Amino acid sequence: MKKALLYINGEPPKKLVDFSKYDLVACTDGALNYLLKFDSEIVSKLDFISGDFDSHERLDLVDDKFIETPDQNKTDFQKALEIILEKGIENVDVYGGSGGEMDHFLGNLSVADFMKSKMKIQFFDEFSSYYFIPKNFEISGVQGKMISLFPFPKAESITTKGLKWPLYKENLKVGERIGTRNIAENDVVTIKYDKGNLLIFVGH
């Protein structure tokens, strides 16, 4: 399956990932600011840069790589995902989704929730990777890692195996009970739930 790498305008990563692992590499206009600090020639390595350029001053750098997306009813993140989807890629790794202004972070989660039926979207930051999971889910290679389950805004009848503090047909709901800071005791963790939306955070 083809995979895209997308940088957006949140907390900059401490280092760039290997672009050669991806079929497409892109960023929003705000993220270009920090990417240029890593590599002044970064524009030549990007497939496209999208946005309305309200977050960037160097219009002269982007030339034909820039895709203007002026629609103010959608975030730059959503518009970039839609471009990637139009290019036939449904699997996206996202950096810069957290940190910075918290309304952006929550907005990014909302966009990922909206797009999850069309794309597989996985976020990465300095602490963890996180993404929405299907109702029958298994992850391997996680023994000893922190695992957090976060309802968005609720998930019902959750059962887990492989966690230090397991759940058995239990509900999680924002404002009542969430499932953060658990530990994977086994190398393989399984999670099942009946209704709602559930995010998993896997600590590095």
C-alpha positions in Angstrom: 0.0 0.0 0.0 1.3 3.5 -0.9 2.1 5.7 2.0 2.4 9.5 2.3 4.3 11.6 4.8 2.7 14.9 5.8 4.2 17.7 8.0 1.7 20.1 9.6 2.0 23.2 11.7 2.3 21.9 15.2 5.3 21.1 17.4 8.3 20.6 15.0 9.9 17.1 15.3 13.5 17.0 16.5 14.7 15.4 13.3 13.4 14.5 9.9 12.3 11.0 9.0 13.7 9.1 6.0 11.8 10.5 3.0 12.8 7.4 0.9 10.3 5.3 2.8 7.4 7.2 1.4 5.7 7.5 -2.0 4.8 11.1 -1.4 6.1 13.8 0.9 4.2 17.0 1.6 3.6 19.8 4.1 1.3 22.6 4.9 2.5 26.2 4.4 3.0 26.7 8.2 5.1 23.6 8.5 7.4 24.8 5.7 8.8 27.3 8.2 10.3 24.7 10.4 11.3 22.3 7.6 13.5 25.0 6.1 15.4 25.2 9.3 16.3 21.5 8.9 17.3 21.8 5.3 17.4 24.9 3.1 16.8 22.7 0.0 13.8 21.0 1.5 11.4 22.4 -1.2 13.0 20.2 -3.9 12.3 17.1 -1.8 8.6 17.8 -1.4 5.8 16.7 -3.8 3.6 19.6 -2.8 3.0 22.4 -0.3 -0.6 23.4 0.4 -2.3 26.2 2.2 -3.4 29.8 1.7 0.1 31.0 2.8 -1.2 33.0 5.7 1.5 31.2 7.8 4.5 31.7 5.5 6.4 34.7 4.0 8.7 33.0 1.4 6.3 32.7 -1.6 9.4 32.9 -3.8 10.5 29.4 -2.6 7.6 27.3 -3.6 6.9 28.0 -7.3 5.1 25.0 -8.9 5.1 23.0 -5.6 2.5 25.2 -4.0 -1.2 24.2 -4.2 -3.4 27.0 -3.1 -6.3 26.0 -0.8 -8.1 29.1 0.2 -11.3 27.4 1.6 -11.6 28.8 5.1 -14.3 26.2 6.0 -11.6 23.5 6.2 -8.3 23.4 8.1 -5.0 23.3 6.2 -4.6 19.7 7.6 -7.9 18.5 6.1 -7.2 20.2 2.7 -3.8 18.5 2.6 -5.3 15.1 3.3 -7.9 15.6 0.6 -5.1 16.4 -1.9 -3.2 13.2 -0.9 -6.4 11.2 -1.2 -7.0 12.6 -4.7 -3.5 11.4 -5.6 -4.6 7.8 -4.7 -2.9 7.4 -1.4 -4.9 6.3 1.7 -2.2 5.7 4.2 -0.6 8.8 5.9 2.0 9.4 8.6 1.6 12.9 10.1 4.2 14.9 12.0 3.4 18.2 13.8 -0.1 17.3 14.7 0.3 18.0 18.5 2.0 20.7 20.5 1.7 24.4 19.8 -1.8 25.9 20.2 -4.1 23.2 21.7 -7.1 24.2 19.7 -5.1 23.1 16.6 -4.3 19.8 18.2 -8.0 19.1 19.0 -8.9 20.3 15.6 -6.4 17.8 14.1 -8.0 15.0 16.0 -11.4 16.0 14.8 -10.2 16.1 11.2 -8.6 12.6 11.6 -12.0 11.3 13.0 -13.8 12.8 10.0 -11.4 11.3 7.5 -10.8 7.9 9.1 -13.4 6.1 6.9 -11.4 7.1 3.9 -7.8 7.1 5.1 -5.5 5.5 7.6 -4.0 8.4 9.5 -1.2 7.9 12.1 0.3 10.8 14.1 3.8 10.9 15.5 5.4 13.2 18.1 8.3 13.1 20.5 6.4 11.0 23.1 4.1 8.6 21.2 2.3 7.6 18.1 -1.5 7.9 18.1 -4.4 7.1 15.9 -8.1 6.0 15.8 -8.4 2.2 16.0 -11.1 -0.1 14.5 -13.5 -2.0 16.7 -11.4 -5.2 16.5 -7.7 -4.2 16.9 -4.4 -5.9 17.6 -1.0 -4.4 18.0 2.3 -6.2 18.5 5.9 -5.3 19.6 4.6 -3.2 22.5 5.7 -5.1 25.7 6.7 -2.5 28.4 5.3 0.5 26.4 2.8 2.9 27.7 -0.6 2.4 26.2 -3.4 5.0 26.5 -7.0 4.6 25.3 -8.9 7.8 24.8 -12.6 8.0 23.9 -13.6 10.5 21.3 -15.9 11.4 23.0 -17.0 7.9 24.1 -16.5 4.2 23.4 -18.7 1.4 24.7 -18.1 -2.2 25.9 -14.3 -2.2 25.6 -12.4 -5.4 26.3 -8.6 -5.6 26.3 -6.0 -8.3 26.6 -2.3 -7.8 27.3 -2.5 -4.7 29.4 -1.5 -4.4 33.1 -5.0 -3.0 33.9 -7.4 -4.8 31.5 -10.9 -3.7 30.6 -13.8 -6.1 30.3 -16.9 -4.8 28.5 -16.3 -1.3 30.1 -17.2 2.1 28.8 -15.0 5.2 28.5 -16.3 8.7 28.1 -14.7 12.1 28.2 -15.7 13.9 31.4 -16.4 10.6 33.2 -13.6 8.0 32.6 -10.7 7.7 30.2 -8.1 4.9 29.9 -4.7 6.7 30.0 -1.3 5.6 31.2 -1.7 1.8 31.0 1.2 -0.6 30.4 1.5 -3.4 27.9 2.5 -6.5 29.8 2.5 -8.7 26.7 4.1 -8.2 23.3 0.7 -8.4 21.7 -2.3 -6.3 22.9 -5.8 -6.7 21.6 -8.7 -4.3 22.0 -12.3 -4.7 21.1 -15.3 -2.4 21.5 -18.9 -2.2 20.3 -19.7 1.5 19.7 -18.1 4.9 19.5 -14.6 6.2 18.7 -11.4 5.2 20.4 -7.9 6.6 20.0 -4.8 4.7 21.0 -1.6 6.4 22.1 1.5 4.1 22.0 4.5 5.5 23.9 8.0 5.5 22.3 
